Amino acid sequence: MQATTQLLHSIPVDAQTGAIAVPIYQTSTFVQEAPGVNKGYDYSRTNNPTRATLEQIVAELENGATGAAFSSGLAAIDAVIKLLESGDHIIAVDDIYGGAFRLFDKVYKKFGISVSYVDTSDLDAIAAAIQDSTRLIWLETPTNPTLKISDIKAIAALAKENNILLCVDNTFASPALQKPLDLGADIVVHSGTKYIGGHSDVIAGLVVTKTKELGSQVKFYQNACGAVLSPFDSFLLIRGLETLHLRIKQHCRNAASIAGFLAQHPLVDKVYYPGLSSHPNHATAKAQQEDFGGVVSFSLKTDTIEAATAFVTATRFFHLAESLGGVKSLVSHPASMTHKSIDEWRRKAAGVSDSLIRLSVGLEDASDLISDIDTALALVAATHSSSVTI
Ligand SMILES: *Cc1c(COP(=O)(O)O)cnc(C)c1O
């Protein structure tokens, strides 16, 4: 069976009514026949039928044993870190999502959990960072915003050898393009806010574990700490999932066209897209992903914050906003938005130059998106370029 058919038919028809859409069980509690005698549900923080359906669908989609849905991607990440104990050590991708860095650095550090940030596209660098107390390797691949790729299979083997858990934040690829559990990871997390929700209308997070044992630990923390996804938001994610493969196919197609256009544009310096053969990790991306995703980053030859600002305020179809993965295209300027709080040297070392621009390529027609970019670049040239003429 093909992936889309499998996904669509993993969404159950309601047994009680025959409803083809998953019902929203907007209820806090469930009536019991006698104390402890119920129909499988007692209180919606612990379990809710709409959320349970979403969790089952996502577990199947990622080929895992257990799914857990949270009220944000960060709550999902938080639940995974709670598997650790004081004194434990994490090896994390250096290009990590800013919110995850803040959680590690400002919250878990004070509880005695330490983190080494490593270029995880370099296996030797990971091996060198392993300590006796290392319990978890934290990957994002592709990363934000420079779309660096790490070899999940090789890192999973290294993790297993050293009895370390491997968790992959699969937000940028989505399960339509990459299945970390099949490549040896123990845990997958998602910001469901992005491609899984897909319509920029919900904040959500997901955890899927390879084993039932890990799953029941995550479920314990989900209930104990309480950052659960609401029934309505669970419904929105299920509805988003119905078109996941279709949307991702078009996101990838549009992004590839745009990356190709940018790569030959005289005002553009570097283009970051794993689908370009010039991308340093192109071969790894090709081996572990079905396609190369919907995010494209690029820098300008005029490498200034002013030139980038001129671009991001000139586009018509790319709205200036944080986030990614929705049907409408978005543009962002990491140096003055998501990465603003990071020290300038650290930001630049991570490849986030002053003019780096990130596009979340949506589902508009590629020709309209390209002419929008072309027009905005021409405006930058007219106002901010001293040395380059077109
Ligand atoms: C957005 C994002 C998160 C955080 O998700 P929220 O739903 O915003 O809490 C985590 N990881 C990555 C890669 C993201 O892009």
The ligand as an ORCA input file, in Angstrom:
! r2SCAN-3c Opt
* xyz 0 1
  C       8.796     25.481     15.704
  C       9.783     24.448     16.073
  C       9.805     23.890     17.362
  C       8.887     24.384     18.481
  O       7.569     24.128     18.211
  P       6.359     25.030     18.808
  O       5.169     24.322     18.283
  O       6.552     26.405     18.293
  O       6.486     24.966     20.293
  C      10.717     22.891     17.637
  N      11.586     22.456     16.683
  C      11.598     22.981     15.445
  C      12.572     22.462     14.458
  C      10.704     23.981     15.097
  O      10.741     24.521     13.864
*
